[in-house]
């Protein structure tokens, strides 16, 4: 009986210790969660000026609405003008595509350093008119099209027709994208006057057009071409056999993966700016991005 009592007391003590440890740990998590939420909800009265590219306007709008403890004043100048404003210290933070070589050089010339931080994932896509018989291209074939090595659709299994390969202006977000993500150091051919299109919407318009559209190829960021300016007459190419969609971009099986970025100046140590950046990258911020239709970071 005494042995049984000793065993019972020992078991009781073990259970008591386990319960105490559990309460401490669980209580600690609740306290941490409370203070995290308090920090997330801290109000920052200082006005922060932010800017965005075309494809990140809905993301910026969602952050303005969802991160309402920050005093945000947004402008939508598009990619290159947004970089110019940041370099000139006219804005505190921009949400854009990656900087081009020219934009990076402008920052260097101005004596400032860009801090470039991914905020959501994205895919870079190529498309044609739905009447085009080709469904899939390889990255090598795309490079050959945009260097001018391949000029006819029959060279990639299509009909005998000249390829109309549209391009965007230098320093536009999508032109920077194709150069950095796809061309692998190869120089793009000089576009003809008719192949040079000022806007992302413009390329979608001409490719989706019934006249010559089926002979055309264009490019854009996935979110813009599928959500902001979707067109039923477009057909997205599989690249290396993989079709671009939310899942293949998030798990990175689609071969042309990039991001949209928060860009600030390294010298900017302002608390509100840093806390805004942290908020955008937090679980709360990523949920806001996901609900706005973007592909949140892993």
C-alpha positions in Angstrom: 0.0 0.0 0.0 2.8 2.4 0.9 4.5 1.7 -2.4 1.3 2.3 -4.3 0.8 5.6 -2.4 4.4 6.7 -3.3 3.7 5.8 -6.9 0.4 7.8 -6.8 2.1 10.8 -5.2 4.9 10.7 -7.8 2.4 10.5 -10.7 0.5 13.4 -9.2 3.6 15.5 -9.0 4.5 14.7 -12.6 1.0 15.6 -13.8 1.2 18.8 -11.7 4.5 19.8 -13.2 3.2 19.1 -16.7 0.1 21.3 -16.1 2.2 24.1 -14.7 4.6 24.1 -17.7 1.6 24.0 -20.0 0.0 26.9 -18.3 3.2 28.9 -18.4 3.8 28.2 -22.1 0.2 28.7 -23.2 0.0 31.9 -21.1 3.2 33.1 -22.6 1.9 32.6 -26.1 -1.3 34.5 -25.2 0.8 37.3 -23.8 3.0 37.4 -26.9 -0.1 37.3 -29.2 -1.6 40.2 -27.2 1.5 42.4 -27.4 1.9 41.5 -31.1 -1.6 42.6 -31.8 -1.1 45.7 -29.8 2.0 46.5 -31.8 0.2 45.8 -35.1 -2.5 48.2 -34.1 -0.3 51.1 -32.9 -1.4 54.3 -34.7 1.3 56.1 -36.6 0.2 59.7 -37.2 3.0 60.7 -39.5 2.0 61.0 -43.1 3.8 58.5 -45.3 4.0 59.1 -49.0 4.0 56.0 -51.1 3.9 55.2 -54.8 3.2 52.2 -57.0 3.5 50.6 -60.4 0.4 49.9 -62.5 0.2 46.2 -61.5 0.6 47.0 -57.8 -2.1 49.6 -57.6 -4.8 47.2 -56.2 -2.2 45.8 -53.7 -1.4 49.4 -52.5 -5.1 50.2 -52.3 -5.6 47.0 -50.2 -2.8 48.0 -47.8 -4.2 51.5 -47.4 -7.6 50.1 -46.5 -6.3 47.2 -44.4 -3.3 48.8 -42.6 -5.5 51.7 -41.4 -3.3 52.5 -38.4 -0.9 54.1 -40.8 -1.4 57.6 -42.4 -0.8 56.8 -46.0 -0.9 59.2 -48.9 -0.6 57.3 -52.2 0.2 58.3 -55.7 0.3 56.0 -58.8 3.0 57.3 -61.0 3.9 53.9 -62.5 7.3 52.1 -62.2 10.0 54.4 -63.5 8.5 57.6 -62.2 8.0 55.9 -58.8 11.7 55.1 -58.7 12.5 58.7 -59.7 10.4 60.0 -56.8 12.0 57.6 -54.3 15.5 58.5 -55.5 14.7 62.2 -55.2 13.3 61.5 -51.7 9.8 62.7 -52.7 8.2 59.5 -51.3 9.0 57.2 -48.4 8.2 53.8 -50.0 7.2 52.4 -53.3 5.6 49.0 -54.3 6.9 48.1 -57.8 8.7 45.6 -60.0 12.5 45.2 -59.6 14.7 48.1 -60.5 16.2 48.2 -64.0 19.9 48.7 -64.5 19.3 52.3 -65.4 17.2 52.9 -62.3 19.8 51.3 -60.1 22.4 53.5 -61.7 20.4 56.6 -61.2 20.2 55.8 -57.5 23.9 55.2 -57.4 24.6 58.5 -59.2 22.3 60.3 -56.6 24.3 58.8 -53.7 21.4 56.7 -52.4 21.1 52.9 -51.9 17.8 51.1 -52.7 16.6 48.4 -50.3 14.5 46.0 -52.4 12.3 43.5 -50.5 9.9 41.0 -52.0 6.3 41.5 -50.8 4.3 39.1 -52.9 5.1 36.4 -55.5 4.4 36.8 -59.2 4.9 35.1 -62.5 6.0 36.6 -65.8 3.8 35.4 -68.7 3.8 35.3 -72.4 0.5 35.2 -74.4 -0.9 35.2 -77.9 -4.3 35.3 -79.6 -6.5 32.3 -78.8 -6.7 31.6 -82.5 -2.9 30.8 -82.6 -2.4 27.0 -82.8 0.7 27.0 -80.6 0.0 26.3 -76.9 3.5 25.9 -75.5 7.0 27.5 -76.0 10.3 26.8 -74.3 12.4 29.6 -72.7 15.0 29.1 -75.4 12.3 29.6 -78.1 11.1 32.8 -76.5 14.7 34.1 -76.3 15.2 33.2 -80.0 11.9 35.1 -80.9 13.0 38.2 -79.0 16.5 38.2 -80.4 15.2 37.8 -83.9 16.6 34.3 -84.5 13.1 32.8 -84.9 10.9 35.0 -87.1 8.1 32.6 -88.3 5.6 30.6 -86.4 6.3 27.5 -88.5 9.8 27.4 -86.8 8.0 26.4 -83.5 5.4 24.2 -85.0 2.8 26.7 -86.1 1.6 28.0 -89.5 3.7 29.8 -92.0 3.3 33.4 -90.7 5.6 36.1 -89.5 5.9 36.5 -85.8 4.9 39.9 -84.5 6.8 40.2 -81.3 5.6 43.2 -79.3 7.9 45.1 -76.8 7.5 47.7 -74.1 9.6 50.9 -73.4 12.9 50.7 -71.6 12.5 51.0 -67.8 8.8 49.9 -67.9 8.2 47.2 -65.4 7.5 44.5 -68.0 10.5 45.4 -70.2 12.7 45.2 -67.1 11.1 41.8 -66.4 11.8 40.2 -69.8 15.4 41.5 -69.8 16.2 40.3 -66.3 14.0 37.1 -66.1 14.1 35.7 -69.6 16.8 37.0 -71.9 19.7 35.7 -69.9 22.0 38.4 -71.1 21.0 38.2 -74.8 20.3 41.5 -76.5 16.7 41.9 -77.6 16.1 42.8 -81.3 15.1 46.4 -82.1 11.4 46.5 -82.4 9.7 48.0 -85.5 7.6 51.1 -84.9 4.4 49.0 -84.9 5.9 46.5 -82.5 6.7 49.1 -79.9 3.8 49.5 -77.5 3.7 52.1 -74.7 1.4 50.3 -72.2 0.8 46.8 -70.9 -2.9 47.3 -71.8 -1.8 48.3 -75.3 0.0 44.9 -75.9 -3.1 43.0 -74.7 -5.3 45.0 -76.9 -3.3 44.4 -80.1 -2.7 40.7 -79.4 -6.4 40.1 -78.7 -7.4 42.0 -81.8 -8.8 40.0 -84.7 -6.4 41.6 -87.2 -3.0 40.0 -87.0 -3.6 39.0 -83.4 -3.0 35.3 -84.0 0.4 36.1 -85.3 1.4 38.2 -82.3 3.2 37.5 -79.0 3.2 39.7 -76.0 4.2 39.6 -72.3 3.0 40.8 -68.9 2.9 40.1 -65.3 0.4 37.4 -64.4 -1.8 39.5 -62.0 -2.2 42.3 -64.5 -3.0 40.1 -67.5 -5.4 37.8 -65.6 -7.1 40.2 -63.1 -6.6 43.9 -63.9 -6.9 43.7 -67.7 -8.1 40.2 -68.5 -9.2 39.5 -72.1 -11.0 36.3 -73.3 -9.2 36.5 -76.6 -5.8 35.9 -75.0 -4.1 32.5 -74.6 -1.3 32.1 -72.2 1.6 29.9 -73.3 2.8 27.0 -71.3 6.5 27.7 -70.7 8.7 24.6 -70.7 5.4 22.6 -70.5 4.0 24.4 -67.4 0.9 26.6 -67.5 0.9 29.8 -65.4 -1.7 29.9 -62.7 -1.9 30.6 -58.9 -0.7 27.2 -57.9 2.3 26.8 -60.3 3.5 30.3 -59.4 3.2 29.8 -55.7 5.0 26.4 -55.7 7.4 27.8 -58.3 7.0 25.0 -60.8 6.2 27.7 -63.4 9.7 28.6 -64.7 9.5 32.4 -64.7 9.0 33.5 -61.1 9.5 37.0 -59.8 8.0 39.3 -57.1 6.6 42.7 -56.5 8.8 44.6 -54.2 8.8 47.1 -51.4 11.6 49.6 -52.2 12.9 52.1 -49.7 16.1 54.1 -49.3 18.7 52.5 -46.9 19.3 55.9 -45.3 15.6 56.2 -44.3 15.5 55.1 -40.7 12.1 56.6 -40.0 10.1 54.4 -37.5 6.8 54.7 -39.3 8.3 53.7 -42.7 10.0 50.7 -41.2 6.9 49.6 -39.3 4.8 50.0 -42.5 7.2 47.7 -44.3 7.0 45.2 -41.4 3.2 45.3 -41.5 3.1 44.6 -45.2 5.3 41.5 -44.7 3.5 40.3 -41.5 0.8 37.6 -41.5 -1.7 40.4 -41.4 -0.2 42.1 -44.4 0.1 38.9 -46.4 -3.5 38.1 -45.7 -4.5 41.5 -47.1 -2.4 40.8 -50.2 -3.9 37.3 -50.6 -7.5 38.6 -50.3 -6.6 41.2 -53.0 -5.8 38.4 -55.4 -2.0 38.4 -55.1 0.1 35.4 -54.4 1.5 35.7 -50.9 5.0 34.8 -49.9 5.7 31.3 -48.7 
